[in-house]
Amino acid sequence: MTASTVAGQGDGTLADQAYRSISDRLVTLRIRPGEPINDERIAAELGFGRTPVREALKRLEHERLIVAYPRRGTFATEVQIADLGHISEVREQLEPLAAGLAARRAGRADRGDLERLLVRLAKVSGGGTELIRLDMAVHRAIYAATRNPYLEDTLIRYDNLATRIWCLFLDRLPGLAGHVHEHGPLLRAVIDGDAEKAATLAAGHVEGFEAAIRGVI
């Protein structure tokens, strides 16, 4: 997984590729909450067969991004604001852990990826989805640098759920750019191997995210 990807895009099985494509649409709300999921239509749109798409949908159901009802069909899950506190409880513990581990364990390639993300942060001038994707890329690069695939998978899942909530209120969050640019000092701490600082900054980032969302609901 490289820092230039979103949601871990890259090679893999057709089911992996289908999962990444559909997950990205669900997380960024291109597939709206409550919208029906038609595996045949998605397979045609993505250029995959129905089998890898169905495998991807099973994984996405486990990750609470879609829900299947007997005799009714499959739908994108609704975004439940009540879940914000539950999601934040998990992220407040695991995001600092991941940042600290990344600072200790990141290899040369990881640090190169993080440096490139710092350059992207300095240059980004867009808004909305562009900033969301950059935020996701930063988180995933840090998770990958932990060298703990279980922690990485868990945090991707919860970051996806948090990002869906963020996207729902995107037009009411004028401080989006500032929130994403907070990653600059965090990336620098990880690159420099300062585990304590990285963990502290990650904790503050999660707390700030929850406060920002609660400020507009």
Protein Blocks (a to p, Z undefined) as FASTA:
>chain_A
ZZkbghhiaeddfklmmmmmmmmmmmnomagghiacdfklmmmmnopafklmmmmmmmmm
mnopaccdehkbpcdddddfklmmmmmmmmmmmmmmmmmmmmmmocfklmmmmmmmmmmm
mmpmbehjlmmmmmmmmmmmmmmmnopaklmmmmmmmmmmmmmmmmmmmmmmmklmmmmm
mmmmmmmmmmnopaklmmmmmmmmmmmmmmmmmmmZZ
